[in-house]
């Protein structure tokens, strides 16, 4: 028997959303992963680094998956619940987790790191990345690309033509070059996502807060009910995430 709209809403609206673990969505939503395997590639680079920084580490889940960490390893995060998660997860690995508001300046000295990594940073300050990298150092990251999951965003907010032009790899590459970095590689993919019930949508929007700014169940209840009915009639709601891999090196 299918669960009611109210049951699904109540469950998803009270689920804890700290950290960057999406296992709550298992069996309820799916997202294809980029073919390049960011965590593996990041781990290979960390294994040969001497001092590294992971920016906007979330709950530290991705960094914690690296088999070998460099002798000096730091991570930044801005959201207090994630800070607590990252500290608990990463301190046993010798990682210093630093509270940082995701605005310049980064709380580190010039040329402090030979590797800076990030998975899905909300903001990217290229001049700061260049400043904290040593000559010859590398920024290696997986970014969210343009119009990511916009099928869902625009269901709630309507057409977003200006926002669709943001986060383009070519713009990020130009900004990196302007900051004194040489872009070594850029790869991009669009990946299918499916939301199988309205609870999955609510959980996703509560956790990925920049998708629909100010999202709450109370404020969007009628739109949620409309989407619930759409899923009931048409099957899973399909969207597409955008991802790009970027590697940039500071001139020696």
C-alpha positions as CSV (number, residue, x, y, z in Angstrom):
1,X,0.0,0.0,0.0
2,X,1.4,3.4,-1.0
3,X,2.2,5.8,1.8
4,X,0.2,9.0,2.2
5,X,1.5,12.4,1.3
6,X,1.3,13.5,5.0
7,X,3.2,10.4,6.2
8,X,6.0,11.0,3.6
9,X,6.2,14.7,4.4
10,X,6.4,14.2,8.2
11,X,9.1,11.6,7.9
12,X,11.3,13.6,5.6
13,X,10.8,16.9,7.4
14,X,12.0,15.5,10.7
15,X,15.0,13.4,9.4
16,X,18.4,14.7,10.5
17,X,20.3,16.3,7.7
18,X,23.7,17.0,9.3
19,X,26.8,15.9,7.4
20,X,27.1,15.0,3.7
21,X,25.9,11.4,3.9
22,X,22.9,10.7,1.6
23,X,22.2,7.1,2.7
24,X,18.8,8.1,3.9
25,X,17.8,8.3,0.2
26,X,18.8,4.7,-0.5
27,X,15.9,3.0,-2.4
28,X,14.1,6.4,-2.7
29,X,16.3,8.4,-5.1
30,X,19.2,7.6,-7.4
31,X,22.0,9.7,-9.0
32,X,24.5,8.5,-11.6
33,X,28.1,9.2,-10.6
34,X,30.7,10.8,-12.9
35,X,32.8,8.3,-14.8
36,X,36.1,9.7,-13.5
37,X,35.8,8.7,-9.9
38,X,36.8,11.9,-8.0
39,X,37.4,10.3,-4.6
40,X,39.9,7.8,-6.1
41,X,41.7,10.5,-8.1
42,X,41.8,12.8,-5.0
43,X,43.2,9.9,-2.9
44,X,46.0,9.3,-5.4
45,X,47.1,13.0,-5.2
46,X,46.8,13.1,-1.4
47,X,49.1,10.1,-1.1
48,X,52.0,12.0,-2.6
49,X,51.3,15.4,-1.2
50,X,53.3,16.9,1.7
51,X,50.7,19.5,2.8
52,X,47.1,19.6,1.7
53,X,43.9,21.4,2.3
54,X,40.3,20.2,1.7
55,X,38.0,23.2,1.3
56,X,34.3,23.0,2.3
57,X,34.8,19.4,3.5
58,X,31.1,18.9,4.6
59,X,31.1,16.2,7.3
60,X,34.5,15.0,6.1
61,X,33.0,12.0,4.3
62,X,34.9,12.3,1.1
63,X,38.3,13.2,2.6
64,X,38.0,10.3,5.2
65,X,37.8,7.9,2.3
66,X,41.3,8.7,1.2
67,X,43.6,5.7,2.1
68,X,46.7,7.9,2.8
69,X,46.8,11.5,4.0
70,X,49.8,13.8,3.8
71,X,51.8,14.7,6.9
72,X,50.1,18.1,7.1
73,X,46.3,17.9,6.3
74,X,43.7,20.6,7.0
75,X,40.1,21.0,6.1
76,X,37.7,23.9,6.3
77,X,33.9,24.0,6.8
78,X,31.4,26.7,7.5
79,X,28.2,24.9,8.8
80,X,28.3,24.1,12.5
81,X,26.6,20.7,12.3
82,X,29.1,19.7,9.5
83,X,32.0,21.0,11.6
84,X,31.1,18.7,14.4
85,X,30.7,15.7,12.0
86,X,34.0,16.5,10.3
87,X,35.9,17.0,13.5
88,X,34.7,13.6,14.9
89,X,35.4,11.8,11.6
90,X,38.8,13.4,10.7
91,X,40.6,14.1,14.0
92,X,41.5,10.5,14.4
93,X,43.2,10.7,11.0
94,X,45.3,13.7,12.2
95,X,43.3,16.3,10.2
96,X,42.9,19.8,11.6
97,X,39.3,21.0,10.9
98,X,39.0,24.8,10.8
99,X,35.8,26.8,11.0
100,X,35.7,29.1,8.0
101,X,32.9,31.3,6.6
102,X,33.6,30.4,2.9
103,X,34.6,34.0,2.3
104,X,38.1,35.4,1.7
105,X,40.6,35.2,3.2
106,X,41.4,31.6,3.8
107,X,42.8,31.2,7.3
108,X,46.2,30.1,6.1
109,X,49.5,31.6,5.1
110,X,50.7,32.2,1.6
111,X,52.2,29.1,-0.1
112,X,51.0,26.8,2.7
113,X,50.0,23.8,0.6
114,X,51.1,21.9,-2.4
115,X,47.6,20.5,-2.9
116,X,44.1,22.0,-2.4
117,X,41.1,19.8,-3.0
118,X,37.3,20.3,-2.9
119,X,34.2,18.4,-3.8
120,X,31.2,20.6,-4.7
121,X,32.3,23.9,-3.2
122,X,29.5,26.4,-3.0
123,X,31.9,29.3,-3.6
124,X,35.3,29.3,-5.3
125,X,37.7,32.2,-4.6
126,X,40.4,31.6,-7.2
127,X,42.8,34.4,-5.9
128,X,42.7,32.8,-2.5
129,X,43.4,29.3,-3.9
130,X,46.3,30.7,-5.8
131,X,47.6,32.5,-2.7
132,X,47.7,29.4,-0.4
133,X,49.2,27.1,-3.1
134,X,53.0,26.8,-3.3
135,X,54.6,27.4,-6.8
136,X,53.9,24.3,-8.8
137,X,51.1,23.3,-6.4
138,X,47.7,21.9,-7.6
139,X,44.0,22.6,-7.1
140,X,42.1,19.5,-7.9
141,X,38.3,19.5,-7.5
142,X,34.9,18.3,-8.6
143,X,32.5,21.3,-9.1
144,X,28.8,21.5,-9.6
145,X,28.2,22.5,-13.2
146,X,25.6,24.8,-14.8
147,X,21.8,24.2,-14.4
148,X,22.4,21.2,-12.1
149,X,19.1,19.6,-11.0
150,X,17.3,22.5,-12.5
151,X,14.3,20.4,-13.5
152,X,13.6,20.3,-9.8
153,X,14.7,23.9,-9.0
154,X,12.4,25.3,-11.7
155,X,9.5,23.1,-10.6
156,X,9.6,25.2,-7.4
157,X,10.9,28.5,-8.6
158,X,9.8,28.8,-12.2
159,X,12.3,29.5,-15.1
160,X,15.7,30.7,-14.0
161,X,17.4,31.8,-17.2
162,X,20.2,33.9,-15.5
163,X,21.0,31.1,-13.0
164,X,21.3,28.6,-15.8
165,X,24.3,30.6,-17.1
166,X,26.2,30.3,-13.8
167,X,28.9,27.7,-12.9
168,X,30.0,27.2,-16.5
169,X,33.4,25.4,-16.7
170,X,34.7,27.9,-19.2
171,X,34.0,30.8,-16.9
172,X,35.6,29.0,-13.9
173,X,38.7,28.2,-16.1
174,X,39.0,31.8,-17.1
175,X,38.8,32.9,-13.5
176,X,41.5,30.4,-12.5
177,X,43.8,31.6,-15.3
178,X,43.2,35.2,-14.2
179,X,44.3,34.3,-10.7
180,X,47.6,33.0,-12.0
181,X,46.7,29.3,-12.3
182,X,47.2,27.1,-15.4
183,X,44.2,24.9,-16.1
184,X,45.5,21.4,-16.8
185,X,42.3,19.5,-17.3
186,X,38.5,20.0,-17.4
187,X,36.0,17.2,-17.9
188,X,32.2,17.6,-17.6
189,X,29.2,15.3,-17.5
190,X,25.4,15.5,-17.0
191,X,24.0,12.7,-14.9
192,X,20.5,11.3,-14.5
193,X,18.8,11.6,-11.1
194,X,15.5,10.0,-10.1
195,X,13.3,10.9,-7.1
196,X,10.9,8.1,-6.3
197,X,8.7,9.8,-3.7
198,X,8.1,13.2,-2.3
199,X,10.0,12.4,0.9
200,X,13.1,12.0,-1.1
201,X,12.6,15.5,-2.7
202,X,12.0,17.1,0.7
203,X,15.1,15.5,2.2
204,X,17.2,16.5,-0.7
205,X,16.0,20.2,-0.6
206,X,16.5,20.4,3.2
207,X,20.1,19.1,2.8
208,X,21.2,20.9,-0.3
209,X,19.9,24.2,0.9
210,X,21.1,26.4,-2.0
211,X,18.8,24.5,-4.5
212,X,15.6,26.2,-3.4
213,X,16.7,29.0,-1.1
214,X,14.6,29.2,2.1
215,X,12.9,25.9,1.4
216,X,10.6,24.7,4.0
217,X,7.7,22.2,3.9
218,X,5.3,24.8,5.3
219,X,6.2,27.4,2.6
220,X,6.1,25.0,-0.3
221,X,3.4,22.6,0.7
222,X,1.1,23.1,-2.3
223,X,4.0,22.7,-4.7
224,X,5.1,19.6,-2.9
225,X,1.6,18.2,-3.1
226,X,1.5,18.9,-6.8
227,X,4.8,17.1,-7.3
228,X,3.6,14.2,-5.1
229,X,0.7,13.8,-7.5
230,X,3.0,14.0,-10.5
231,X,5.1,11.2,-9.2
232,X,2.0,9.1,-8.5
233,X,0.8,9.6,-12.0
234,X,4.0,9.6,-14.0
235,X,6.5,7.7,-12.0
236,X,9.9,9.0,-10.6
237,X,10.7,12.6,-11.1
238,X,13.7,12.8,-13.4
239,X,16.4,15.5,-13.2
240,X,20.0,15.8,-14.2
241,X,23.0,16.9,-12.1
242,X,25.9,18.7,-13.7
243,X,29.5,17.9,-12.6
244,X,32.9,19.0,-13.9
245,X,36.4,17.9,-12.9
246,X,39.0,20.7,-12.9
247,X,42.7,20.5,-12.2
248,X,44.8,23.7,-12.1
249,X,48.4,24.3,-11.3
250,X,50.1,27.3,-9.9
251,X,53.0,28.6,-12.0
252,X,56.3,27.7,-10.6
